[in-house]
Protein backbone atom coordinates (compact mmCIF):
# COMPACT_ATOMS: atom_id res chain seq x y z
CA UNK A 1 0.00 0.00 0.00
CA UNK A 2 2.85 2.39 0.82
CA UNK A 3 4.39 1.68 -2.57
CA UNK A 4 1.19 2.62 -4.41
CA UNK A 5 0.90 5.92 -2.54
CA UNK A 6 4.49 6.85 -3.36
CA UNK A 7 3.95 6.03 -7.04
CA UNK A 8 0.83 8.21 -7.13
CA UNK A 9 2.68 11.07 -5.43
CA UNK A 10 5.55 10.83 -7.90
CA UNK A 11 3.13 10.83 -10.84
CA UNK A 12 1.22 13.83 -9.50
CA UNK A 13 4.44 15.76 -8.89
CA UNK A 14 5.72 14.94 -12.36
CA UNK A 15 2.47 16.01 -13.98
CA UNK A 16 2.48 19.29 -12.07
CA UNK A 17 6.01 20.11 -13.18
CA UNK A 18 5.42 19.11 -16.80
CA UNK A 19 2.13 20.99 -17.15
CA UNK A 20 3.54 24.18 -15.64
CA UNK A 21 6.49 24.07 -18.02
CA UNK A 22 4.09 23.80 -20.97
CA UNK A 23 2.35 26.93 -19.74
CA UNK A 24 5.71 28.68 -19.47
CA UNK A 25 6.63 27.75 -23.04
CA UNK A 26 3.25 29.04 -24.23
CA UNK A 27 3.82 32.35 -22.46
CA UNK A 28 7.29 32.68 -23.99
CA UNK A 29 5.95 32.05 -27.50
CA UNK A 30 3.15 34.56 -26.92
CA UNK A 31 5.64 37.22 -25.82
CA UNK A 32 7.87 36.36 -28.80
CA UNK A 33 4.95 36.77 -31.18
CA UNK A 34 4.19 40.22 -29.76
CA UNK A 35 7.83 41.25 -30.05
CA UNK A 36 7.98 39.92 -33.62
CA UNK A 37 4.93 41.95 -34.63
CA UNK A 38 6.49 45.05 -33.06
CA UNK A 39 9.76 44.54 -34.97
CA UNK A 40 7.87 43.92 -38.23
CA UNK A 41 5.91 47.14 -37.83
CA UNK A 42 9.11 49.06 -37.04
CA UNK A 43 10.75 47.72 -40.22
CA UNK A 44 7.70 48.64 -42.34
CA UNK A 45 7.65 52.18 -40.88
CA UNK A 46 11.40 52.46 -41.58
CA UNK A 47 10.96 51.38 -45.19
CA UNK A 48 8.07 53.80 -45.71
CA UNK A 49 10.13 56.65 -44.20
CA UNK A 50 13.09 55.76 -46.42
CA UNK A 51 10.92 55.68 -49.57
CA UNK A 52 9.31 59.00 -48.60
CA UNK A 53 12.72 60.56 -48.03
CA UNK A 54 14.05 59.32 -51.38
CA UNK A 55 10.86 60.47 -53.13
CA UNK A 56 11.34 64.08 -51.94
CA UNK A 57 14.69 64.41 -53.70
Secondary structure, DSSP 8 states (H G I E B T S, - for coil): -HHHHHHHHHHHHHHHHHHHHHHHHHHHHHHHHHHHHHHHHHHHHHHHHHHHHHHH-
